[in-house]
Amino acid sequence: MFGSHPLTRLLRTELGRKKVRVSAVEPGMVDTELPSHVTDADASRLMADLIKQIDVLQSEDIAETVAFMAAVPRHVNLTEITILPTEQII
């Protein structure tokens, strides 16, 4: 995430005059297989527990957000959207 902000800003600077929109989507907890791929046992357990405890995002939620960003008028650039489950506090 921290590396993507300067990168997207640079890309917007370089490509904006060419009418290329550059946006960042920053999702919170999404129901994926990620917890099973994390090597830190505590972090993996935390993610798995959150997925069970709260109504986390689904891949369709992210896809709808990307589709919305792409559908705005050409002169509009949504530079970043953070999308979290309502119950996610961190």
Phi and psi in degrees as a GROMACS rama.xvg file:
@    title "Ramachandran Plot"
@    xaxis  label "Phi"
@    yaxis  label "Psi"
@TYPE xy
-67.2672  -31.5702  PHE-2
-77.865  -23.7066  GLY-3
-75.7287  -29.2095  SER-4
-62.0284  -52.0346  HIS-5
-63.612  -35.7653  PRO-6
-65.2612  -47.2485  LEU-7
-66.133  -36.2581  THR-8
-63.0567  -43.8384  ARG-9
-62.9417  -45.2733  LEU-10
-62.3132  -39.7718  LEU-11
-62.9367  -39.5986  ARG-12
-63.2693  -45.0978  THR-13
-73.896  -35.8568  GLU-14
-108.473  -10.5874  LEU-15
-59.2719  -41.334  GLY-16
-65.0858  -20.2071  ARG-17
-92.5178  9.25449  LYS-18
64.8054  29.4991  LYS-19
-96.4495  123.618  VAL-20
-90.7057  136.427  ARG-21
-123.751  123.221  VAL-22
-133.199  157.468  SER-23
-122.238  132.969  ALA-24
-108.801  123.16  VAL-25
-116.844  93.2236  GLU-26
-84.9722  151.455  PRO-27
-84.7735  -144.513  GLY-28
-68.3655  123.243  MET-29
-120.156  140.82  VAL-30
-70.7689  94.0771  ASP-31
-135.516  -177.129  THR-32
-86.9671  7.22549  GLU-33
-51.17  -45.7418  LEU-34
-55.1997  -30.8508  PRO-35
-76.7665  -10.2612  SER-36
-104.661  -5.80541  HIS-37
-82.5581  129.994  VAL-38
-81.641  -21.9711  THR-39
-79.8235  114.04  ASP-40
-59.5839  -40.9177  ALA-41
-65.0864  -44.2672  ASP-42
-65.0854  -41.6795  ALA-43
-61.77  -44.4526  SER-44
-63.7116  -42.2586  ARG-45
-60.2792  -46.026  LEU-46
-64.743  -45.1935  MET-47
-62.2939  -40.7792  ALA-48
-64.8068  -42.8348  ASP-49
-60.9989  -41.5685  LEU-50
-61.6923  -34.5424  ILE-51
-78.5585  -32.4496  LYS-52
-85.9868  -33.5038  GLN-53
-121.114  164.104  ILE-54
-81.6608  86.3298  ASP-55
-75.1538  169.031  VAL-56
-69.5172  154.646  LEU-57
-110.555  160.647  GLN-58
-58.3482  -31.9689  SER-59
-62.8368  -33.9927  GLU-60
-62.4457  -41.7042  ASP-61
-69.5121  -42.57  ILE-62
-60.4067  -42.0539  ALA-63
-63.5456  -37.6939  GLU-64
-65.5191  -44.4321  THR-65
-63.1257  -41.607  VAL-66
-62.839  -40.3165  ALA-67
-61.6769  -45.537  PHE-68
-61.2718  -38.6915  MET-69
-73.8811  -22.4177  ALA-70
-88.109  -10.2037  ALA-71
-67.093  159.124  VAL-72
-54.7061  151.236  PRO-73
-57.2893  -27.3345  ARG-74
-84.7863  2.33488  HIS-75
-110.014  133.224  VAL-76
-126.561  114.025  ASN-77
-83.3528  103.876  LEU-78
-69.1013  -36.1678  THR-79
-157.578  145.893  GLU-80
-134.172  126.472  ILE-81
-100.334  122.843  THR-82
-121.192  119.254  ILE-83
-124.02  152.895  LEU-84
-63.4262  145.888  PRO-85
-55.6096  -37.4904  THR-86
-84.9914  -5.3372  GLU-87
-78.6032  122.404  GLN-88
-100.987  -14.7428  ILE-89
